[in-house]
Amino acid sequence: MKLSVALAQIEKTAELSYPLTVNDTVFPHFVLENLLSVLLDCIRQVMNVDTITILLPTKSGQQLAVCATIGLEEEIVEAVRIPIGQGFAGRIAASGEQMIVDDLSKVEVVSPILRNRGIQSMIGVPLQLKKGISGVFHVGTFRHCEFTKDDVQRLQLVGDRIGLAIEPFVTDILET
């Protein structure tokens, strides 16, 4: 599946989700969970990665929490929180800059789950949601991978679309 097909699927899924938010009987969490499940699996396959994760800031704005993931579900179960400015994701959120890590053993990570699962390489990008609110979108591999700037640009493009798709739900899902 090509990236353009994946992006088209993201947009279509997002468009189909918007009318559901008007209906009081549909909970935003349910819509978002279903939307992200489809999108993340599609992106994971297209990019040929093992893990894919979206982190959003908590209501306090001081930490990130995993909102959706494939491959790092333990982070949700264990309610891992990443302080803004610390570790891989925290630095991306604080700086607003993309990051490529070819060898995860050489960088600071807050969540021990990343190392315990055996992730070798990662790329991450800021996820713009609303003015002043940003999260992190990252992917990882269990094998050594030298991601390129093109990979980062593609991930940022997808992340921008995801940000637009989930933006209506953000205030409903931020945790305390």
Secondary structure, 3 states (H helix, E strand, C coil): CCHHHHHHHHHHHHHHHHHHHHCCCCCHHHHHHHHHHHHHHHHHHHHCCCEEEEEEECCCCCEEEEEEEECCHHHHHCCCEEECCCHHHHHHHHHCCCEEECCHHHCCCCCHHHHHCCCCEEEEEEEEEECCEEEEEEEEECCCCCCCHHHHHHHHHHHHHHHHHHHHHHHHHCCC
